[in-house]
Amino acid sequence: MLFGLLAGAAGAHPAPNSQLRLEFQAGVVLAEYWVPKSELAWARAADPAGGYDAYLLRHLAAETQDGKPWQVIIGAVRESTYMDHEYLVAKLRLAPPAGATARDFVLVADAITHEVRNHVVFVTARRGDGADLVGALQYPAKRLRVTAPQAVAQSR
């Protein structure tokens, strides 16, 4: 019986998580937001109003340390598959308000985590050929301070 339980656990297919991939540029932050469609379906059941863009803007924002909102623009949205999971991948442009730096902000995100409590949003920042893990969000947390990695901040 123990073998049966262990075999079932070993063959379990883990739930996919989200990833927000940031690229710091002069004056703006470009991003790709990878959201698993299966988890999105659960979250959207509680918040079905409007299309995906409107939903995403209700659950993703950026602001300065003192709470001034950034502009968030959703560009192209495409479908992709990664490790046998289907994702929606949204291209984003995050722009700070006048006079604020694009190197330091607070990310506010709960597109999935407000309903799927074990879901994690991994936030990475591109640096050279790779990426640095900036942090992660999981319920109840939905705010994360983001700063540009040093090599990125100095190179641009």
Secondary structure, 3 states (H helix, E strand, C coil): CHHHHHHHHHCCCCCCCEEEEEEEECCEEEEEEEEEHHHHHHHHHCCCCCCHHHHHHHHEEEECCCCCECEEEEEEEEEEEECCEEEEEEEEEEECCCCCCCCEEEEEECCCCCCCCCCEEEEEEEECCEEEEEEEEECCCCEEEEECCHHHHHHC
